[in-house]
Amino acid sequence: MTCRSYPIPSKVYLLTGLPCSGKSTIAIALNKQLQNLGQPSIILDADDIRRDLWPELKYSPEDREENLRRFTSLAKRLSDQGLTVIMALLAPYEVIRAKMRDAIGHKFVEVFVATPLSVCEERDVKGMYKKARTGEIKEFTGISAPFEVPQAPDITCFTQDTIPEEEAATILDYVLKHEKMTEAMEE
């Protein structure tokens, strides 16, 4: 029996950024590009997973940390089975992102979706920012709860002037170049 070799190595991508920054949209574009290359991949989107698998978690700092611990555990298990995992998460704290990186190891790729707050608010079709500013929503990341900008992400996507497909291609280019450099160093 032969193992199938894929053009892109299995990775765990963390797309982190403010609400409405474009994380999910880039995740969808990246997933499509990976699948077009024959790479098995899956999206773990915070809104869907949190609602369906662990709705008991709220938005306190402790619940946010537990949420991300569970995402990390799930992503690692899926990645260990050969899937590329794309996590579209707020992941607002630097210390938690570092724990995620440590738990997943060399497969972890941190992607900061750097979108200005004003643009995120413009994109907000659900009106969450407005509700957060009036106090209707408590613990809203970027308004009443902190978002610590990543200090050393592997990739930064500037979504204000690009389309999601371009950002997804940038992510794939980075991974391919990084893999080639790693291979060259091992020779």
N, CA, C and O of each residue as an XYZ file, in Angstrom:
748
protein
N       0.849     -1.178      0.000
C       0.000      0.000      0.000
C       0.897      1.245      0.000
O       1.857      1.327      0.766
N       0.579      2.193     -0.850
C       1.358      3.439     -0.916
C       0.596      4.566     -0.251
O      -0.627      4.666     -0.357
N       1.342      5.405      0.432
C       0.745      6.605      1.030
C       0.704      7.699     -0.025
O       1.640      7.866     -0.807
N      -0.377      8.425     -0.032
C      -0.494      9.521     -0.984
C       0.281     10.729     -0.470
O       0.206     11.078      0.708
N       1.013     11.349     -1.359
C       1.767     12.552     -1.008
C       1.012     13.766     -1.545
O       0.587     13.783     -2.700
N       0.852     14.771     -0.702
C       0.129     15.973     -1.085
C       1.116     17.102     -1.356
O       2.196     17.135     -0.766
N       0.752     18.033     -2.249
C       1.671     19.104     -2.607
C       1.939     20.087     -1.474
O       2.987     20.732     -1.453
N       1.016     20.209     -0.541
C       1.153     21.124      0.594
C       1.166     20.242      1.848
O       0.275     19.408      2.009
N       2.129     20.400      2.721
C       2.139     19.580      3.930
C       0.970     19.930      4.851
O       0.485     21.061      4.859
N       0.536     18.952      5.614
C      -0.537     19.161      6.582
C      -0.102     20.209      7.602
O       0.972     20.104      8.195
N      -0.937     21.207      7.798
C      -0.662     22.303      8.731
C      -1.915     22.597      9.545
O      -3.008     22.126      9.231
N      -1.729     23.387     10.598
C      -2.848     23.942     11.351
C      -2.710     25.451     11.264
O      -1.786     26.035     11.832
N      -3.627     26.073     10.555
C      -3.615     27.523     10.374
C      -4.539     28.149     11.411
O      -5.704     27.769     11.523
N      -4.022     29.099     12.159
C      -4.855     29.903     13.042
C      -5.020     31.257     12.384
O      -4.059     32.019     12.278
N      -6.236     31.565     11.940
C      -6.545     32.888     11.416
C      -7.158     33.674     12.557
O      -8.281     33.399     12.977
N      -6.417     34.656     13.059
C      -6.856     35.431     14.216
C      -6.969     36.903     13.850
O      -6.211     37.415     13.026
N      -7.915     37.562     14.465
C      -8.146     38.978     14.206
C      -9.449     39.402     14.857
O     -10.152     38.592     15.461
N      -9.757     40.662     14.729
C     -10.979     41.213     15.307
C     -12.231     40.591     14.680
O     -12.155     40.023     13.591
N     -13.384     40.693     15.356
C     -14.633     40.276     14.728
C     -14.847     41.044     13.419
O     -14.594     42.247     13.354
N     -15.304     40.358     12.402
C     -15.598     40.926     11.077
C     -14.338     41.354     10.322
O     -14.416     42.168      9.402
N     -13.190     40.819     10.699
C     -11.941     41.171     10.016
C     -11.759     40.424      8.704
O     -10.970     40.841      7.855
N     -12.485     39.321      8.532
C     -12.363     38.533      7.310
C     -11.785     37.139      7.528
O     -11.439     36.455      6.565
N     -11.679     36.715      8.776
C     -11.096     35.407      9.096
C     -11.838     34.275      8.395
O     -11.221     33.452      7.718
N     -13.144     34.230      8.554
C     -13.939     33.144      7.977
C     -13.910     33.173      6.451
O     -13.848     32.124      5.809
N     -13.954     34.354      5.882
C     -13.939     34.487      4.423
C     -12.613     34.012      3.846
O     -12.590     33.331      2.821
N     -11.513     34.367      4.496
C     -10.201     33.887      4.050
C     -10.106     32.379      4.267
O      -9.545     31.668      3.433
N     -10.652     31.885      5.382
C     -10.625     30.444      5.647
C     -11.328     29.671      4.533
O     -10.839     28.630      4.092
N     -12.458     30.172      4.087
C     -13.198     29.513      3.002
C     -12.365     29.517      1.717
O     -12.279     28.498      1.033
N     -11.756     30.649      1.390
C     -10.926     30.739      0.178
C      -9.704     29.821      0.283
O      -9.342     29.159     -0.690
N      -9.071     29.778      1.452
C      -7.910     28.909      1.652
C      -8.305     27.444      1.545
O      -7.603     26.648      0.921
N      -9.419     27.096      2.151
C      -9.914     25.723      2.085
C     -10.151     25.302      0.629
O      -9.780     24.199      0.227
N     -10.757     26.172     -0.136
C     -11.030     25.871     -1.551
C      -9.718     25.672     -2.319
O      -9.600     24.735     -3.108
N      -8.738     26.547     -2.092
C      -7.459     26.425     -2.794
C      -6.729     25.142     -2.402
O      -6.150     24.470     -3.256
N      -6.755     24.807     -1.127
C      -6.123     23.558     -0.681
C      -6.800     22.347     -1.323
O      -6.127     21.433     -1.801
N      -8.116     22.347     -1.332
C      -8.834     21.214     -1.918
C      -8.616     21.129     -3.420
O      -8.572     20.032     -3.976
N      -8.479     22.273     -4.084
C      -8.159     22.254     -5.523
C      -6.791     21.631     -5.782
O      -6.548     21.084     -6.857
N      -5.901     21.714     -4.797
C      -4.576     21.095     -4.907
C      -4.591     19.632     -4.465
O      -3.565     18.955     -4.519
N      -5.746     19.150     -4.031
C      -5.855     17.769     -3.580
C      -5.511     17.569     -2.114
O      -5.368     16.433     -1.662
N      -5.378     18.655     -1.368
C      -5.030     18.567      0.056
C      -6.299     18.458      0.897
O      -7.130     19.365      0.865
N      -6.465     17.380      1.643
C      -7.636     17.276      2.516
C      -7.577     18.351      3.608
O      -6.574     18.479      4.310
N      -8.640     19.104      3.738
C      -8.646     20.201      4.702
C     -10.033     20.394      5.285
O     -11.038     19.954      4.726
N     -10.056     21.071      6.433
C     -11.309     21.322      7.128
C     -11.222     22.691      7.804
O     -10.155     23.110      8.251
N     -12.356     23.375      7.871
C     -12.438     24.662      8.564
C     -13.089     24.434      9.924
O     -14.141     23.803     10.028
N     -12.444     24.959     10.962
C     -13.055     25.013     12.288
C     -13.357     26.484     12.557
O     -12.474     27.249     12.943
N     -14.600     26.864     12.350
C     -15.010     28.261     12.529
C     -15.592     28.428     13.928
O     -16.452     27.657     14.352
N     -15.118     29.433     14.629
C     -15.503     29.641     16.023
C     -17.013     29.728     16.202
O     -17.558     29.123     17.126
N     -17.689     30.460     15.347
C     -19.133     30.634     15.516
C     -19.860     29.291     15.462
O     -20.713     29.014     16.306
N     -19.533     28.466     14.486
C     -20.222     27.179     14.307
C     -19.862     26.176     15.400
O     -20.741     25.577     16.019
N     -18.571     26.001     15.629
C     -18.121     24.989     16.587
C     -18.583     25.334     18.001
O     -19.077     24.475     18.731
N     -18.421     26.576     18.369
C     -18.798     27.003     19.718
C     -20.293     26.777     19.951
O     -20.699     26.282     21.002
N     -21.089     27.139     18.977
C     -22.554     26.989     19.101
C     -22.940     25.509     19.159
O     -23.794     25.123     19.957
N     -22.314     24.677     18.313
C     -22.736     23.283     18.174
C     -22.101     22.326     19.186
O     -22.766     21.402     19.656
N     -20.834     22.531     19.527
C     -20.135     21.552     20.354
C     -19.982     21.935     21.823
O     -20.033     21.063     22.691
N     -19.798     23.197     22.111
C     -19.672     23.588     23.520
C     -20.373     24.920     23.795
O     -19.730     25.933     24.073
N     -21.713     24.894     23.709
C     -22.485     26.128     23.925
C     -22.460     26.621     25.369
O     -22.845     27.757     25.644
N     -22.010     25.775     26.288
C     -21.968     26.193     27.689
C     -20.906     27.253     27.965
O     -20.963     27.939     28.985
N     -19.936     27.390     27.060
C     -18.882     28.378     27.266
C     -19.381     29.769     26.873
O     -19.988     29.957     25.819
N     -19.115     30.721     27.737
C     -19.502     32.109     27.481
C     -18.270     32.896     27.045
O     -17.411     32.336     26.365
N     -18.152     34.164     27.408
C     -17.075     35.007     26.893
C     -16.182     35.609     27.979
O     -15.510     36.615     27.752
N     -16.182     34.994     29.142
C     -15.253     35.443     30.184
C     -13.838     35.046     29.746
O     -13.684     34.172     28.892
N     -12.823     35.665     30.308
C     -11.449     35.266     29.949
C     -11.201     33.768     30.168
O     -10.512     33.128     29.372
N     -11.761     33.214     31.245
C     -11.574     31.784     31.530
C     -12.262     30.917     30.476
O     -11.692     29.930     30.010
N     -13.490     31.288     30.103
C     -14.206     30.522     29.079
C     -13.535     30.654     27.716
O     -13.498     29.693     26.947
N     -13.009     31.831     27.414
C     -12.288     32.013     26.146
C     -11.056     31.105     26.101
O     -10.763     30.492     25.074
N     -10.349     31.028     27.215
C      -9.163     30.163     27.256
C      -9.549     28.698     27.082
O      -8.889     27.965     26.346
N     -10.606     28.270     27.751
C     -11.064     26.883     27.617
C     -11.530     26.603     26.183
O     -11.252     25.538     25.632
N     -12.226     27.546     25.597
C     -12.671     27.413     24.212
C     -11.463     27.163     23.293
O     -11.481     26.251     22.466
N     -10.441     27.965     23.448
C      -9.253     27.834     22.594
C      -8.470     26.564     22.905
O      -7.860     25.985     22.006
N      -8.476     26.123     24.157
C      -7.827     24.853     24.500
C      -8.519     23.711     23.768
O      -7.861     22.819     23.233
N      -9.847     23.740     23.747
C     -10.604     22.693     23.058
C     -10.373     22.743     21.551
O     -10.188     21.705     20.914
N     -10.383     23.942     20.984
C     -10.097     24.075     19.551
C      -8.725     23.502     19.224
O      -8.564     22.781     18.239
N      -7.745     23.825     20.046
C      -6.379     23.364     19.824
C      -6.309     21.843     19.863
O      -5.678     21.223     19.007
N      -6.950     21.253     20.844
C      -6.960     19.796     20.976
C      -7.610     19.141     19.754
O      -7.083     18.172     19.207
N      -8.735     19.667     19.339
C      -9.434     19.141     18.172
C      -8.586     19.303     16.903
O      -8.459     18.369     16.112
N      -8.014     20.484     16.719
C      -7.187     20.741     15.536
C      -5.984     19.812     15.494
O      -5.648     19.287     14.433
N      -5.336     19.601     16.624
C      -4.168     18.719     16.673
C      -4.547     17.293     16.287
O      -3.837     16.641     15.520
N      -5.650     16.821     16.811
C      -6.088     15.449     16.488
C      -6.405     15.302     14.996
O      -6.032     14.308     14.373
N      -7.084     16.280     14.439
C      -7.401     16.224     13.008
C      -6.131     16.301     12.159
O      -5.995     15.582     11.169
N      -5.219     17.162     12.546
C      -3.958     17.309     11.820
C      -3.127     16.030     11.903
O      -2.498     15.635     10.921
N      -3.123     15.387     13.059
C      -2.380     14.135     13.223
C      -2.923     13.035     12.308
O      -2.231     12.056     12.029
N      -4.157     13.201     11.848
C      -4.759     12.241     10.917
C      -4.529     12.639      9.453
O      -5.046     11.988      8.545
N      -3.759     13.700      9.226
C      -3.408     14.094      7.868
C      -4.212     15.235      7.285
O      -3.947     15.663      6.161
N      -5.183     15.737      8.019
C      -5.967     16.867      7.517
C      -5.237     18.178      7.767
O      -4.559     18.341      8.782
N      -5.380     19.100      6.843
C      -4.969     20.470      7.098
C      -6.156     21.147      7.773
O      -7.287     21.062      7.294
N      -5.891     21.811      8.875
C      -6.950     22.429      9.674
C      -6.824     23.943      9.586
O      -5.741     24.499      9.773
N      -7.934     24.600      9.300
C      -7.982     26.056      9.232
C      -8.924     26.520     10.335
O     -10.133     26.298     10.266
N      -8.357     27.172     11.362
C      -9.161     27.672     12.475
C      -9.394     29.166     12.288
O      -8.443     29.944     12.211
N     -10.649     29.561     12.217
C     -11.009     30.979     12.132
C     -11.526     31.374     13.513
O     -12.687     31.147     13.852
N     -10.619     31.980     14.310
C     -10.906     32.270     15.717
C     -10.432     33.656     16.097
O      -9.489     34.182     15.505
N     -11.082     34.249     17.084
C     -10.584     35.516     17.612
C      -9.218     35.321     18.265
O      -8.285     36.072     17.984
N      -9.096     34.316     19.135
C      -7.851     34.049     19.868
C      -7.223     35.371     20.325
O      -6.147     35.736     19.852
N      -7.879     36.084     21.233
C      -7.493     37.469     21.518
C      -6.241     37.675     22.371
O      -5.723     38.790     22.439
N      -5.749     36.622     23.021
C      -4.631     36.808     23.950
C      -3.350     36.171     23.422
O      -3.357     35.027     22.968
N      -2.264     36.914     23.487
C      -0.961     36.439     23.015
C      -0.524     35.174     23.752
O      -0.008     34.246     23.129
N      -0.723     35.128     25.058
C      -0.294     33.974     25.842
C      -1.037     32.703     25.414
O      -0.451     31.621     25.398
N      -2.291     32.826     25.076
C      -3.056     31.654     24.639
C      -2.605     31.217     23.249
O      -2.490     30.021     22.982
N      -2.350     32.175     22.363
C      -1.835     31.805     21.031
C      -0.492     31.082     21.159
O      -0.214     30.152     20.403
N       0.337     31.507     22.113
C       1.622     30.832     22.338
C       1.396     29.397     22.829
O       2.110     28.482     22.420
N       0.411     29.203     23.698
C       0.079     27.850     24.159
C      -0.412     26.988     23.005
O      -0.089     25.803     22.929
N      -1.189     27.581     22.110
C      -1.678     26.850     20.941
C      -0.497     26.407     20.076
O      -0.438     25.260     19.632
N       0.432     27.317     19.844
C       1.620     27.017     19.043
C       2.430     25.885     19.698
O       2.870     24.957     19.019
N       2.617     25.972     21.000
C       3.377     24.938     21.715
C       2.699     23.578     21.623
O       3.365     22.562     21.424
N       1.370     23.555     21.767
C       0.632     22.290     21.742
C       0.647     21.642     20.358
O       0.728     20.419     20.245
N       0.570     22.449     19.319
C       0.498     21.911     17.961
C       1.889     21.680     17.374
O       2.085     20.750     16.591
N       2.841     22.508     17.743
C       4.216     22.296     17.293
C       4.497     22.861     15.914
O       3.932     23.884     15.528
N       5.370     22.192     15.172
C       5.884     22.707     13.889
C       4.816     22.870     12.811
O       5.057     23.553     11.815
N       3.664     22.272     12.981
C       2.590     22.391     11.980
C       1.799     23.700     12.114
O       1.009     24.039     11.233
N       2.009     24.423     13.201
C       1.211     25.609     13.505
C       1.651     26.806     12.665
O       2.840     27.116     12.584
N       0.686     27.468     12.048
C       0.941     28.687     11.273
C      -0.039     29.752     11.762
O      -1.251     29.621     11.595
N       0.507     30.807     12.369
C      -0.336     31.894     12.877
C      -0.489     32.963     11.801
O       0.493     33.526     11.315
N      -1.736     33.228     11.443
C      -2.061     34.229     10.424
C      -2.865     35.337     11.094
O      -3.979     35.117     11.570
N      -2.281     36.526     11.120
C      -2.986     37.675     11.684
C      -3.744     38.382     10.568
O      -3.147     38.874      9.610
N      -5.056     38.424     10.703
C      -5.904     39.119      9.746
C      -6.035     40.555     10.259
O      -6.891     40.866     11.087
N      -5.161     41.414      9.741
C      -5.011     42.784     10.235
C      -5.964     43.712      9.494
O      -5.661     44.210      8.410
N      -7.093     43.925     10.093
C      -8.107     44.798      9.505
C      -8.394     45.907     10.505
O      -8.661     45.624     11.673
N      -8.345     47.162     10.075
C      -8.634     48.268     11.003
C     -10.028     48.135     11.627
O     -10.973     47.682     10.980
N     -10.133     48.531     12.874
C     -11.398     48.465     13.598
C     -12.526     49.141     12.813
O     -13.643     48.628     12.759
N     -12.229     50.287     12.211
C     -13.274     51.007     11.462
C     -13.810     50.176     10.300
O     -15.005     50.221     10.008
N     -12.947     49.425      9.640
C     -13.369     48.566      8.528
C     -14.191     47.397      9.059
O     -15.200     47.023      8.462
N     -13.759     46.818     10.183
C     -14.525     45.732     10.800
C     -15.942     46.195     11.134
O     -16.914     45.469     10.919
N     -16.042     47.412     11.662
C     -17.368     47.943     12.009
C     -18.228     48.154     10.763
O     -19.436     47.918     10.792
N     -17.609     48.595      9.675
C     -18.348     48.774      8.414
C     -18.860     47.445      7.877
O     -19.947     47.381      7.304
N     -18.084     46.391      8.061
C     -18.442     45.063      7.543
C     -19.475     44.346      8.408
O     -20.019     43.324      7.990
N     -19.746     44.846      9.572
C     -20.573     44.159     10.565
C     -22.056     44.213     10.195
O     -22.758     45.157     10.556
N     -22.522     43.201      9.480
C     -23.921     43.171      9.049
C     -24.884     42.798     10.181
O     -26.085     43.049     10.082
N     -24.359     42.198     11.258
C     -25.210     41.800     12.381
C     -25.392     42.923     13.401
O     -26.224     42.804     14.301
N     -24.633     44.002     13.277
C     -24.754     45.112     14.212
C     -24.141     44.846     15.585
O     -24.513     45.488     16.567
N     -23.200     43.900     15.655
C     -22.596     43.538     16.943
C     -21.767     44.672     17.533
O     -21.816     44.905     18.741
N     -21.009     45.378     16.703
C     -20.193     46.479     17.211
C     -21.066     47.583     17.797
O     -20.761     48.139     18.852
N     -22.139     47.886     17.108
C     -23.052     48.919     17.601
C     -23.636     48.513     18.953
O     -23.725     49.327     19.871
N     -24.035     47.234     19.064
C     -24.576     46.736     20.331
C     -23.507     46.753     21.420
O     -23.805     47.041     22.579
N     -22.278     46.450     21.055
C     -21.184     46.475     22.040
C     -20.918     47.900     22.512
O     -20.669     48.133     23.695
N     -20.973     48.843     21.592
C     -20.706     50.242     21.960
C     -21.803     50.825     22.855
O     -21.545     51.734     23.643
N     -23.021     50.304     22.735
C     -24.110     50.779     23.597
C     -24.233     49.955     24.876
O     -25.084     50.238     25.720
N     -23.387     48.941     25.019
C     -23.398     48.111     26.225
C     -24.357     46.950     26.172
O     -24.496     46.210     27.146
N     -25.029     46.779     25.033
C     -25.973     45.677     24.875
C     -25.257     44.324     24.852
O     -25.772     43.338     25.378
N     -24.075     44.281     24.244
C     -23.239     43.083     24.249
C     -22.050     43.359     25.157
O     -21.311     44.324     24.967
N     -21.884     42.491     26.145
C     -20.761     42.613     27.087
C     -19.599     41.752     26.589
O     -19.803     40.802     25.834
N     -18.397     42.084     27.011
C     -17.199     41.290     26.686
C     -17.029     41.093     25.181
O     -16.747     39.986     24.722
N     -17.200     42.172     24.417
C     -17.052     42.079     22.963
C     -15.621     42.441     22.580
O     -15.158     43.552     22.840
N     -14.934     41.497     21.964
C     -13.521     41.673     21.618
C     -13.328     42.888     20.715
O     -14.011     43.058     19.706
N     -12.377     43.724     21.115
C     -12.057     44.926     20.354
C     -12.767     46.165     20.872
O     -12.370     47.286     20.551
N     -13.817     45.977     21.674
C     -14.561     47.102     22.237
C     -14.496     47.049     23.765
O     -13.851     47.891     24.389
N     -15.158     46.069     24.361
C     -15.187     45.968     25.827
C     -14.349     44.808     26.355
O     -14.279     44.592     27.565
N     -13.719     44.068     25.462
C     -12.778     43.000     25.833
C     -11.550     43.169     24.945
O     -11.669     43.566     23.786
N     -10.384     42.873     25.480
C      -9.147     43.148     24.731
C      -8.903     42.209     23.556
O      -9.357     41.065     23.536
N      -8.179     42.729     22.591
C      -7.570     41.905     21.544
C      -6.108     42.327     21.493
O      -5.791     43.467     21.152
N      -5.228     41.403     21.834
C      -3.793     41.681     21.809
C      -3.269     41.364     20.413
O      -3.310     40.217     19.970
N      -2.781     42.380     19.734
C      -2.253     42.204     18.375
C      -1.073     41.238     18.435
O      -0.174     41.411     19.259
N      -1.066     40.223     17.571
C       0.049     39.266     17.561
C       1.390     39.975     17.365
O       1.535     40.830     16.491
N       2.361     39.603     18.191
C       3.683     40.227     18.135
C       4.562     39.650     17.033
O       5.398     40.358     16.472
N       4.380     38.372     16.720
C       5.236     37.740     15.705
C       4.464     36.668     14.938
O       4.825     35.492     14.977
N       3.395     37.076     14.235
C       2.662     36.069     13.456
C       3.532     35.579     12.301
O       4.449     36.274     11.863
N       3.240     34.398     11.825
C       3.966     33.871     10.668
C       3.607     34.662      9.413
O       4.453     34.901      8.551
N       2.355     35.059      9.326
C       1.848     35.782      8.155
C       0.893     36.862      8.646
O       0.151     36.652      9.605
N       0.912     38.012      7.990
C      -0.078     39.051      8.253
C      -0.813     39.337      6.954
O      -0.200     39.610      5.922
N      -2.135     39.270      7.022
C      -2.989     39.571      5.869
C      -3.626     40.940      6.096
O      -4.245     41.186      7.131
N      -3.470     41.806      5.135
C      -4.073     43.134      5.190
C      -5.291     43.118      4.270
O      -5.163     43.277      3.056
N      -6.461     42.928      4.851
C      -7.661     42.650      4.067
C      -8.372     43.893      3.545
O      -9.330     43.783      2.780
N      -7.921     45.046      3.941
C      -8.628     46.267      3.557
C      -8.623     46.479      2.039
O      -9.617     46.942      1.479
N      -7.516     46.145      1.372
C      -7.386     46.432     -0.058
C      -7.175     45.196     -0.920
O      -6.734     45.312     -2.064
N      -7.482     44.016     -0.393
C      -7.290     42.787     -1.166
C      -8.555     41.944     -1.118
O      -9.488     42.227     -0.367
N      -8.560     40.906     -1.937
C      -9.681     39.979     -1.905
C      -9.233     38.702     -1.195
O      -8.040     38.399     -1.169
N     -10.173     37.952     -0.619
C      -9.812     36.757      0.161
C      -8.953     35.749     -0.605
O      -8.055     35.137     -0.027
N      -9.220     35.575     -1.890
C      -8.448     34.614     -2.685
C      -6.975     34.999     -2.760
O      -6.105     34.128     -2.765
N      -6.689     36.302     -2.819
C      -5.298     36.765     -2.822
C      -4.627     36.466     -1.490
O      -3.473     36.040     -1.451
N      -5.347     36.688     -0.406
C      -4.780     36.411      0.914
C      -4.537     34.914      1.092
O      -3.515     34.513      1.649
N      -5.474     34.085      0.622
C      -5.290     32.635      0.698
C      -4.057     32.206     -0.096
O      -3.287     31.361      0.361
N      -3.868     32.782     -1.278
C      -2.689     32.471     -2.092
C      -1.403     32.900     -1.384
O      -0.393     32.200     -1.459
N      -1.433     34.033     -0.705
C      -0.276     34.505      0.059
C       0.084     33.507      1.160
O       1.260     33.225      1.392
N      -0.930     32.980      1.829
C      -0.707     31.994      2.893
C      -0.065     30.733      2.312
O       0.906     30.217      2.865
N      -0.600     30.246      1.215
C      -0.036     29.038      0.592
C       1.381     29.275      0.100
O       2.240     28.408      0.261
N       1.640     30.427     -0.494
C       3.001     30.762     -0.950
C       3.981     30.734      0.214
O       5.082     30.197      0.092
N       3.581     31.311      1.341
C       4.442     31.320      2.524
C       4.788     29.890      2.942
O       5.951     29.568      3.186
N       3.759     29.036      3.022
C       3.983     27.664      3.489
C       4.903     26.917      2.536
O       5.809     26.209      2.976
N       4.679     27.068      1.237
C       5.534     26.377      0.264
C       6.979     26.859      0.351
O       7.901     26.044      0.319
N       7.189     28.155      0.460
C       8.549     28.694      0.580
C       9.203     28.227      1.875
O      10.378     27.857      1.884
N       8.447     28.244      2.961
C       8.970     27.817      4.246
C       9.366     26.342      4.205
O      10.409     25.967      4.742
N       8.548     25.507      3.576
C       8.863     24.084      3.465
C      10.122     23.857      2.632
O      10.950     23.013      2.974
N      10.270     24.607      1.540
C      11.460     24.468      0.688
C      12.717     24.876      1.455
O      13.760     24.237      1.320
N      12.621     25.941      2.261
C      13.777     26.366      3.060
C      14.122     25.313      4.099
O      15.299     25.042      4.340
N      13.115     24.718      4.715
C      13.345     23.676      5.725
C      14.032     22.478      5.083
O      14.988     21.932      5.632
N      13.533     22.070      3.906
C      14.145     20.943      3.196
C      15.590     21.232      2.836
O      16.447     20.362      2.991
N      15.877     22.423      2.364
C      17.233     22.801      1.988
C      18.172     22.785      3.201
O      19.329     22.380      3.092
N      17.666     23.225      4.348
C      18.492     23.242      5.555
C      18.787     21.826      6.048
O      19.832     21.581      6.650
N      17.859     20.886      5.791
C      18.047     19.504      6.243
C      18.999     18.724      5.344
O      19.509     17.680      5.749
N      19.248     19.214      4.128
C      20.118     18.482      3.198
C      21.574     18.633      3.532
O      22.427     18.076      2.841
